Amino acid sequence: MRSDGLSGLGGGGGGFSEYVTAAENMVHSIPDSISYEQGALVEPSAVALHAVRQSKLKVGDTAAVFGAGPIGLLVIEALKASGASDIYVVELSEERKAKAAELGAIVMDPTQFNVVEEIHERTQGGVNVAYEVTGVPRVLQQAIDSTRIGGELMIVSIFEQEAPIHPNSIVMKERTVNGIIGYRDVFPAVISLMEKGFFPADKLVTKRISLDEVVDHGFEALLREKNQVKILVKAE
């Protein structure tokens, strides 16, 4: 186990290791009311819940989620559990837009209109908190601009390239920009929310494969097939 407690992040101790050791305080029991399939979503759901908990979102606030991939969809669920009112989701993929709508979000396609202007019009000034979950450089400025005066942007994704922004869009509106990496001790909270029906596996798991199919039907499928949200690997 790594000394920094980040098991599986950046190499070492990942889910495809033959053996993994973990400290006792990092192991959590799955109650009988939660299936193993549902339990497989605890870890990614923890990322989403940590993002929302670290933001300044309050019950009744509005939110925008840029990107409806696996983590973006889980952020929708975390926002619902945290009492957000209207949740706007900006996404290109038809399949992922459909999933976001199924979870109760207000879906927007950035190729159809100016989503920042539309969000400001519908919310009378912008959302309270926006969550950037795409890792696409040009989206970062849009996510900042979608918030109201004094609003907040929470960066959830990891960027592979530099993302240019205009600092005045933060300064002149007294906005806040924060980021998260992974999560802290939120597994118990995620499990409790799952028992209440949040983060449902039946809506989020889109494919089930065996371990020997993980390359062609797992990793490659996630790159090729935009309709995939979460692929569950079963060790037979």
N, C-alpha and C positions, 0 to 999 in steps of 0.2 A: 504494500500500500504506500502511496506517495505521502511524504511528510506534510505536504500542504493540504491534504484531505481531498484533493481533486482527482478522485479515482476515475479513470477512463477518459479524462479530458487532456488532449495533447499527447496521447500514447500511454500505454500501460494500464492494465486492469479493465479493459473495455468489455462489453457484453459478449464479444466473440472469443474471449480468452478461454482456454480450457479450464483454468482454475483462477479464481479471484478471491483475495482475502480482503476483509473490511473490518474496521473497528466495531465493537459491539454496539456503540451508540449510533452507528450509521446504518444499522440493520433494523428494518421495520416489518412487522407482521402484517400480512394481508388478511383482513377479516373474512369469514366465510361468505359474507354477503357480496363480496367482490370477486369476480372470476379472475383467473390468471391472465386472460386476454385484457381485461380492464386494468389489471395490475401493471401490465406492460406499458401503460400510458402514464403511470405515476411520474416517471422521470421527466418526460417532455412537458407534462402538465405543470410540474414544479417550476420550470423555466418561465412559463406564462404567468403563473400566480405570483412568483417573485417579482416579475416586471411590474405587475399591477400594484402589488403591495409596496414596492419601492417608489412608486409614483405618488403624486399628491391627489389622486382621484378621490372624491368623496361621493357618498350615496347621492344619487340624483344627477351627477355630473354627466356631461356628454363626452364621447371619446371617438377617436378615429384610429383605425388600424390600417396601415399601409402594407399590404401583402397578406394573402390568405392561403399561404402554405401551411404545413403542419403546425408550426408554432403560432402563426397568425390566427389560425382557427381556434387554437387552445387559448390564446389571449382573449378572443371573443367570449369564451366560456368563463374565463377568470373575471372579465369585466361584468358579466351577468351576475356571477356569484358575489361580486363586490358592490352591486347596487347601481351600476351605471344605467343611465336612462337610454338615450339614443346612442347606438354604436354604428358608426359609418365605416365601411370597409372599401378600400380602393384596391382593385384587382383586375388583371387582364384576362386570365384564364376563365373560360366559360364554366368548366367543371368546378373550379374552386369558387367562383362566384355563386354557383348553385349551392355549394356546401355552406358558404357563409350565410346565404339567405335562409337555408334550412335551420341554421343555428339562431336565426332571429335578427341578423344584422341588416342594415340598410346598405345595399351594395351599389358601388359606383364604378363605372368603367372610364378610365382616364382618356381613352381614345374617342369617347363620345362627347365630352364637354370638359370645361375647366373645373376639375374637382375641387380645387381650393376655393374658387369663387362660389361654387355650389354649396360647399360645406358652410362657408360664411353666411350665405343667404339663408340656409335652412336653420342655422343655429343662432342667427342674429349676432354674428361677430366672431364665430369660430368655436371649436371645441375646447373643453377645459384641458384635456390631455390627448396627445397623439402618440402612437406607438409605431416606430419604424421597424418593419420585420421583413424587408426585402433584401437589404445589402446592396441595392442598386444606387450608385452615386447620385444620379439626377433626382431620385425620389426624396433624398434627405431634405432639400430645400422646400419641396412641396409639403412635407410633413411638418416642418417648422411653421410654414406660412398658414397651415390649416388651423393653428391654435389661436385663441383669442388673446387680447391684451392680458399679460400676466399668466398666460398659459404655459404648458410644459410639454416638451418632447422627450419621450423615453426611447432611447436607441436600444433595441433588443438584438438586432442582427449583428453579425461580424462582417466587416467590409474587407474585400480583397484588394480594393483600389482606394485611392484618395477620393474624397467627396467634397467638392467645392461648395461653400455656403457664403452668403453675404452676412457678415457680423451685425450689420445694422438691423437686419430683420429680427435679431434677438434683442439688441440694445434698445431700439426705438419702441419696442412693444413690451419691454421688461419681461421677456420670456425666459424660461429656464430650460436647459438641455442637460439631461442626465443619461446614464447608460447602466446596463447590468451585464454581468457575466455569470451564466449558470444560475445558481440559487443557493440559499442557505438552508436552515432547518425547516423546510416547509412540507416535507413529505407527509407528516401526520395531518396537516391541514388539507392537503390534496386528497388523501384517503377519506377523510371525513366528508369532503364535498362530493366525492364520488358516491359515497353511500346515500347522498341526497339527490343524486341524478346528474350531477355536473360532469363534464368531460366524458360523454358517453362513447364507449368503444364501438357500439353498433352504428354510429354515424361517422366516426373518424377513421376506423380501420377499413381500408378499401381493398386490401388484398392479403391473402394468407399463403405463405410458401414454406417449403421445408428448407433445412439448413443447406443442403446441396444445391439449392436453386438460388442462393443468396446473391450470386454475382449477376447472372443473366436476368433473373426475374425480380431481383431486389434492387441492387445498386443501379444497374443499367436501366431498369424500368423507371426508377425515380427521375433519371435524367431524360428519358424519352417520352414518358407518358405523363402529361400534365394533369390527368384525371386522378392520379394517385395522391393520397394524402398521407396515410400511414400504412406501411407494409409490415405485417406481423410475421416473424420468423419462428417456426416451431421446430424444436430439436426432437426428432422422432427417435 
